[in-house]
Amino acid sequence: MQASLFHHPILHCPSPKFCRALALFSTLLHQPKQRQQQPNNNSSSSSSDSEHSITKTIHKLCAQDRNVDEALRFLNHLHLFGYKPNSLNVSSIIHALCDANRFAEAHHRFLSCISSGCVPDERICNVIIARLLGSKDPDSTLRVISTLNYFKPDFVPSLVNYNCLMDQFCGLSRVTEAHRLFFHVLTRGHAPSVVSYTTLINGYCQIGEIGLAFKVFDEMHEWNSLTYSVLIRGVLRTRDVGRGKELMGKLWERLREEGEDGDDSARSAAFSNLVDSLCREGFFNEVFRIAEDMPQGRSVNEEFAYGHMIYALCRAGRNHGASRIVYIMRKRGFTPSLVSYNSIVHGLCKEGGCMRAYQLLEEGIQFGYLPSEYTYKVLVEGLCQESDLHKAREILQFMLNKKDADKTRIYNIYLRALCIMNNPTEVLNVLVFMLQTQCQPDVITLNTVINGFCKMGRIEEALKVLDDMMMGKFCAPDAVTFTTIIFGLLNVGRVQEALSLLHQVMTERGFIPGVVTYNAVLRGLFRLQNTNEAMGVFKSMRSNGVIADSKTYAIVLSGLCESNLLEKAKRFWDDVIWPSNTHDDYVYAAMVKGLCRSGKINEAFHFLYELVDSGVTPNIVSYNIVIDSACKLHMKREAYQILGELKKNGLEPDAVTWRILDKLHVNVRK
């Protein structure tokens, strides 16, 4: 049994340090028999030193070097010399395995250790059980406890470990087993604590057994505020508002009784649990009533209470409600934390409340609030979408006045937002203002400006900025600059200029076009139905040593199919894409869509079958394309045949699949 505990295959040659240590220990372990038969202080001291050195080395390998495999190999070699690991060795190994998230192996090795007779003392056993509980596998941990009880009948796990084990069973909705463990705690001499009862009550509430939860509650001799909050959460989940309010009244009484003494964290947790439950179940008016009246008194820190209400309301998507809590706070003389305030402003921006967010920003500046960069980005973009340029400028000035502000980055975010407005004059004004205030635009700034002009269709302004960059008036252009300009030129049909930039200007400036640039060019050319030029660019791409990616192949397939060149697309798949082994779900979807677009439904079926036969499983998108095409042609049998193949290949229909099939049945009924 001992060999099976620490046996570990040697996966590689041991290190020199490992070999020196092993040689030293083997020398100490194999002392002459005459000296072993005549023990004296020197031999006893030598054996003790050897034991200490082994323990120290194993601990170092596990705790400092984080190399549990080396420690296991080391113990395996020592076992050949008759060494038996002690409890400290076992503890080091188990801790290291748990740190490496190898909980199954940790459970197995500790069980083997116990079975072989190497049982640590009660304190170490409880520490090890606590580590094994981190696996969230209560069955395996309970098996360890049962084995310990068999080989060491007087061992009793700590109440903390029992409570944690009960909580894990409740988390798996196995409350009956948790309750059985609760009774086992009594037989082992423990008196269940408030935590034990609260854990059981929470478990029964989670599975909707409120009656059993109240039965456990009635068996308690003492309660704390956290127990009440857990019970209230279960009652609110059943929509029993009257009973919930009655329990809330008792919770407030309990909190006031506890006062400012005792465990402040438990009272805060109880309050947080209650607020979370109210928000989760939609009782927002009750949250506002608590904010106005503060029925818990001074038992919970008021700033913490308001802060958590803001957090819970924001998480529930009630950002306007959270701003109402801020109003109540300010009225009572409290200032919200900058993090909480930023959460409200950000949430309002995301849900389209930019005007209210701007109002809160103006109010927040009075107590030192300024939005984070990401919130600033969302806010100015929202205001630009609302065409409120004045407020967007005001926020820009607020951010520029911020201490240690990265002004160039702030301008870049603002310029990106301006591109939404289709206002080239304002973009140029900001660029001029940057130069006037000695804030030098970087390449990101200019790329943003060029991209904005291209999206607005103002290609001449974009080319003017590029010329200024190439003449040295600004920073030098990079590959992104040229890619953006090329794609902008193709969007307005100026193919020759775009190709001139690609083949000549970029090379002259020392840039080698990469796959991203070529993908942009191919997409633009196919969009113009300029198939010959596109395939020529693809050939030059390969001749220049640029390796195509799956996006390249998806663009080419889609372009050929949309140009009604299906046979050419099929040859491209057979001759180029499949041999390259560079294909993914986007490529498969492009091919399937092209076949279906040309009415080749049966070929699309066979294409999917061939992929599966070749060991490739397309995702649900490809199957949905074929099913949709079959339904549009009223091919009901074929649609359900593909549905069967989809399930056979381990996929599950999604909402899109069922929507497509539902349309088929509606059309059939009509």
N, C-alpha and C positions, 0 to 999 in steps of 0.2 A: 504493500500500500504506500509505503514511504516513497518508493521510486516513482509511483504514478503521480504523486503529488507535485513534485518539482521537475519531472522529466520534461525536457524541452529539446527539440532537435537542434543540432548545431547548424545554423544556416550559413555561417561564414567562419573563417578562421578567427580564433580569439585574438584580442589585441595583445601586444607585448606586455603591457601593464597587467592585463588579466593573467597571463602565463606566469609572470614573476610572483604575483600574489598567490596563485594556485600552488606554485612550487614551495613557497614559504609555508603555506598552510599544510601541505602534504608532509613536509618535514616535521612540523610540530605535531601533527596527528599520528605519525608513524615513529614514535619514540621507541627505543629498545625496551623489550619486555622486562629486562632486569630492573630498569629504572621505574617501570610501571608497577612492578611487584614490591618495590621498596619506596613507597611514596615519602617524599620529604617536602619541605617548604618550597624548594626550588622547582620541583616537578609540578607541584600544585599551582605555583605562580605561573609557570610556563603554559600550563593548560588553560588557566584563566585568561592569560594574555592572548592565547590563540583564539579562544571563544570571543573575547572582546573585539579582536581584530576582524574576525569574520563578520560579526554583527555590524561593526562600523563600516566595513566595505560594502555589505549588502544595502545598508541604509544610504550610503553615499550614491551607489548605483541607482537606487530607486528614487530618492528624494532630490538629490542635486543634479545627477547626470540625466535623470528621466529616462533611464535605459533599463526597463524592467526585464526585457528579454536577456540582456547580459547577466542580470542578477539571477535569473532562472537557470541559465547555462552554468553559471558559477556554482549554484547549489547542486545542480545535477552532477557536476564533476566531484564536488565534495562528498556527495552521497556514495560514490564509488569507493571512498576511503573510510566509510562508516560514519560519516558525520550526520547527526540528526538535528534538523533546524529547531530553534527555540521559538517562543511566542513572539519575540521581537522581530525575528526574521519573517515570520508569518505575517505580522502586522505590516511590516514594510512592503512586502510583496502585494498584499491585498490593497493597501492604499495606492500603490503605484498603478495597479491594474485599473482601479476605479478612476484615478486621474487620467488614464489613457482611454477612458470610456469603454473598457473591456469588462463590463459587469458580469456577463455570462461566465467568462473564464474565472472571474474573481469568486463568484458563487461556487463554481465547481471546485476550485482549488481549496477554498475554505472548508467545504464539505469533506473533501478527501483528507484534509489535515485533521479534522475532528475525528473522522472514522479511523485514522491511523493512531489515535491516542495523543496527539499533540494538541491539547486544548488550552488556550490561553486563560489567564485569570478573568474574573467577572468584569473588571473595568475595561480590559482590552477587548473582550468579546462585545461589550456594549458599544464601544467606539467603532469596531468593525461593522456591526449590524447597522449603525447609523450611516456609515459610508455605503453599505450595500443598498440601503433604502433609496439612495440617489438613482438607482436603476429604474425606479418607478415600476418594478416588477414584484408586487407584493407576494405572489405565490412562491417565487424562488426564495425570497427573504424569510417567509414563514417556514419554508422547508428547512432552512438553516437553523432557525430557532428550535424547531421540533427535534432536529438531530442533536443540537446542543443539550436539550432537555433529556434526551435518551442517554447520552454518554456522560452528562453531568447533571444529575437530577436536581441538585440544589441551585442551579443557575436560574436566575430570574431576570429577564430583560427589563430595562428601565421603562418607567411609565411614558417617558417622552418617545421612546422607540415604538411602544405599543400604540400611542396616539397617532404617530406618523403612519404606521401600518394601517390603522383603521381609516385614516383619511385617504390613503391610496385605494383601499377597497371601495370607499364611498365615491371616489372620483371615477371608478369604473362601473358605477351604478350597482355594485354588489354589496348593498347595505346590509342584507341579511348576514353575510359572512363577517362584516364589520361588527354587527351586533353580537354575533357568536364570539368574536374575539374579545368584545367588551366583557362578556361573562367570564371568559378565560382569565382576563386580568384580575377579576375578583378571586378566582380560585388560586392564583399565584401570590395572593397576599397584598396586592395593591388596592388602594382606595381610589376609584376613578375620580379624576379632577374635573373642574369646570370645562377644561379643554376636551376631555373625553366625551362628556355629555354633548357639548356644542358640536363636536365633530359628527356625532350620530344624528343630531337634530338637522344639521346641514345636509347630511346624506339623504335623510327621508324627505326633506323639502325638495331636493333636486329631482327626486323621482316622483314627486307629487303626492306622497303619502303624508299629508298634513296631520291627519289624525294620529298616526304613529309618532310624528314629531312632537305633538303636544303631549302624548303619553310619556315620552322620554323626558320632556320638559317638566311634567308634574312630578317625576321621580327625583328631580334635583332638590338638594337641600339648600343650595345657595346659587345665585345667578349673578352674572355680570352683564354689563351693557352690550358686550359683543354677542352674547347668547340671544338677547332680545332682538338685536339687529338681524341675526341670521333667521330667526323665526319670522320676523316681519317680512323679510325677503320672500320666504316661502308662501306666506299668506297673500302678499301682493301679487305673486305670480298666479294665484287662483282668482284674482280680481275681487277678493273679499275686502272691499274698502272699509266697511264698518269695523270689522275685526282688526284690520291693519291700523286704523286710527287709534283704536283702543290700546293696542300694543305700543304704538308710538308714544301715547301719553305715559305709559308705564316706563318706557325707555327714558323719556325726559326726566321723570322722577328719579330713576336709578342713576342717571348721570349727575343730577344735582346732589344726590346722596353721596356719591363718590367724591364730588367736589374736586378740589385741586390736589387731593392726596391720591396715593396709589399709583397705578400704572397709567401714565398719560398716553402711552402708545395704544393701549387697549381701548381707551375712550375715543381716541382719534380714529382708530380702525372701525369702531362701532358706528361713529358718525359717518365716515366715508362709505361704509357698507350700506347704510340707510339711504344716503343721497344717490349712490349708484343704482340702488334698487328702484327708487322713485323715478329716476330718469329712464332706466331701462324699460319700465312698465308704462311710461308716458304720463306720470303724475307730476307735471312740471309746475302747476299752480301750487302744489304742496311745497315744492322746493322754494318758490318765491315767498310763501308764507313763513317758512323757516328762516329765510334771509331777513325778513322784516322783523320777526318777533324774537329770534334767537332763543327758543325755549330751553335749550341746553344750558343756558347761563354761561358762567365762566369755566365750566368743566372741560370745554374744548377751546383751544386757542382760536380767537375770532378770525384772525387773519388766515389761519389754516383752514377754518371752516368755509370762509368766503372763497378762498383759492380753490378748494376742492369742488365747491358748487360750480365755479366757472369751468373747471376742467371737465366735470361730468356733463354739463350742458353742451360744451363744445364737442365732446366726443359723441353726444347724441345728435349733433347737427343743429343744435338750438343756439346759434351764435347771437341772435338778437336777444334771446333770453339771458345769455351770459353778459351782454352789455347792460342789461337791466340790473344784474347783480352788482356790476361796477358802479352804477348810479347809486344803489343802496349803500355800497361801501363808502363812496365819497361823501354821501349825506351823513354818515355816522363817523366821519373823520378818519377813515382808513384809506390807504393807498394800495391799489392792486400791484402785484409783482409785475415786473416788466415782461416776464415769460408768459404769465397769464394774459396780460393785455395783448401781447403779440399774437397769441393763439386766437383771440377774438377777432382782431383785425384781419388776420390771415383767413380765418374761416368765413368771415363776411365777404371778403374778396372772392373766394372760391365759389360761393353760392350766389354771386351776382349783386351783392350789397355794397358796391364800391363807394357810393355816396355816404352811406352810414359809416363805412370804414374810414373814409376821409375825415368825417366829423369827429370820430373817436381819436384819430391821429392828431387833429388840432387840439383836442382836449388833453391828450396824453403828453404833448410837448411841454405842457405846464409843469408836469412832475418828472420830466427828463426822459420820456419815452421817445424812441425812434425805431422804426421797423427794422427787422433783420433784412439782409440783402434779398433773401428769397421772398419775403413778404412784400418788400418794396417792388420787386419785379412783378409779382402778381397784381399789386395795387395799380401801378402805372399802366400795365397792360389793360386792366379793366377800365381805367379812366379813358385810355385811348380808344378802346372799343365803344365807349359811350361818347366819344368825340369831345370830351371835356379837357381840352388842352391846357386851360388855365390852371386847373387843379394839379394836373400832371407836372407842370412847371414848378408849382409851389413845392411839391414833394421832392422834386429834383434839388431845389435850393436847400430844403431841410437836410437832405442826405449829404449834400456837398459841405454843409456847415458842421457836419458831424466830426468829432475829434478823431484824428488818425484815419480819416476816410480814404479809401483807394478811389480817387476821383475819376481816373480813367475807366475803372470797372463800373462805377456808378453811371458815367456817361454812356458806356456800352449798353448797359441794361435799358437806359432811357431811349437810346437810338433804336434798339430792337423793338421796343414798344411803339415808337413812332411809325415804324414801317407798317403797322396794322392800319394806320389812319390814311395811308395813301397821300401823304403830305410831303412831297420832296422839298418844298421851300423850307419847312421847319427843320428837316434833316440837315440841309446845308447851313441853316442859321446856327444850329447846335454845333456843327463842325467848326464854323468860324468862331463861335463863342469860346470853344475849347482852346483854340489857338490864341485868342485875345487874352485869356486868363492864364496863359503859360502852362496849360495842361496838354501835353503832347499826345496826339492820337497814336495808338499802337496798331499793329496789323489787324487785331480783332476788331477794333473800331472801324477801320476802313473796309474790312470785309463785310461787316454788318451794314455799312452804308451802301456798298456795292450790291449786296444781296437785296437790300430794300429797294433800290432803284430798279433792279432787274425784275423783281416781283411786281413793281408798279408799271412795268413796260417802258421805263425811262432809260433805255439802254445807252443813249448818248451821254447822259450824266454819269452813268457807271463807267463808260469808256474814258470820260474825262478824268475821273478819279484815278483810274488805272494808269493813264498817261502821266499824271502828276506823280504817282508813286514810282513809275519807271524812270522819270526824269530827276528823281531825288528830292522832290519837294516834301514828300512824306517818307515814311519808312518803306523799305523794299517790299514788293508783293511776295507772296508765298504760293504754294501749290493750290491752296484753298481759293485764293484770289482768282487765279486763272480758271480753275474749275467753275467757279460761280459765274464769271464773265462768259465762258464758253457756253454754259447751259442757258444763260440769258440770251445770248445771240441766237442759239438754236430755237428758243421759244418764239422769237420774232421772225424766224425763217431765214436768217443770215448765215447760211451754211458755210460758204467759202471763208468768211471771216473767222468763224469758229474753228474750222479745220486749220486755217493759217496759224491761229494762236496755238493750237494743239501741236502741230508738226514743226513749226518754225520758231515762233516767239519763245515758247517755253524752253525749247532746246537751247536757243541763243542765250537765255537768261540762266542757264545751268540747271534747269528743272527737268527731271525725267518723269513723265506722266505715270501715275500709279493706277491701280485697278479702280479706285474711286473715280478718278477723272475719266477713265475710259467708260465706266458704267454710265456716267452722266452724259457723255457724248452719244453712246449707243441709245440711251433712252430718248434723247432729243431727236436723233435721226429717225428712229422708228416711229416716233410720234408724228413726224413730217412725212411718213410713208416713203422715206428715202432709203429703201432696203439695200440697194447696191453700195451706196456710200457706207452704210452701217456695217455691212459684211466686210468691206474693205478696211474699215477701222479695226474690226475684230482681227483680221489677218495681220495688220501692222502691229497690233497689240501683242500677238503671239510672237511675231518676228522680233520684237523689241525685248522679249524675255519677260514680259509681264504675265504672271499666272492668273488666269481667270478664276473667279470664285463663283459660288452657286448663284449669287445675285446676277452676275454677268450672264450666266446660262439662262436664268429665268427671263431676263430682259430680251435676249435673242429669241428664245422660243415664243414668247408672247408677241414680239414684233413680227416674226415670220407668219404666225398664225393669223394675226390681225391684217396682214397684207395678203391673205388668202394663198399663202405659199406653204400649205400643210405638208406636201411631200418633201419639200426642202427642210421643214422643221423636223420631220421624222428621220431624214438622213442625218441631220445635225445631231439628233439624239443618239442614233446608232453609231455614228463615226467619231463624234467628239465628246459628248457629255458622258455617256455610259462608260467608255474606256477610261475616262479621267478619274473616276471614282469621286468626283466633286459634284455631288448632287444631294439636295435635301427636299423637304416638303414643299418649299416654294417652287422648285423646279418641277416636281411631280404635278403640282397643282396647275402650273403653266401649261404643261403638256396635255393634261386631262382637259383643261378648259379649251385649249385649241382644238382638240378632237371633237369635243361636244359642240363647239361653236360652228364647226363644219358639218354637223349632223352625223358624225361618225360615232354614234353611241356605242355600237358593238365593239368598235376598236378601242374605245375608252375602257369598256369592261375588260377586254383582253389585256390592255396595258396594265391595269391594276392587278390582274391575275398574275401576269409575268413578273411584276415587281415582288409580289408575295412569294412566288416560286423561287425568286432569286435571293430570298432572305431579307427583303426590304418590306417594312410595314408602313405604308403611307398613313398620314394622320387623318382625322375626321374631315378636314376641309376637302381633300380630294374626293372622298366618298360622297360628300354633300353636293359637290359640283355635278357628279354623274347622276345622283338621285334626282337633283333638280331638273337636269336636262331630260331625264326619262319621264318625269312627271309632266313637264311642259308638252311632251309628245304623247301624253296619255298612255305611256307604257308602264302600266301598273305592276304587271308581273315582274318586269325587269327591275323596277325600282325596289320591290321587296326582295328580289334576289340579291341585289347589291347590299340591302340592309342585312340580310342573312350573312353574307360574306364579311361585312363589317364586324358583326358580333363574333363570327368564327375566328377572326384575327385578333381578338382580345380588346376591341374598341367598343365603346358604348355610344349610342346615339346622343347627340346634344340637343339643345333647344331648337337650333336651326334645322336639324334633321326632322324633328316632329312638326315644325311649322311648314316645311316643304310638303310633307306627307299629308298634313291637314288640308293644305290648298288643293292637293290632288283629289281628295275625297269631296271637297266642296264643289270642284269643277265637275266631277262625275255625277253628283246629285243634280247639278244644274242641267 
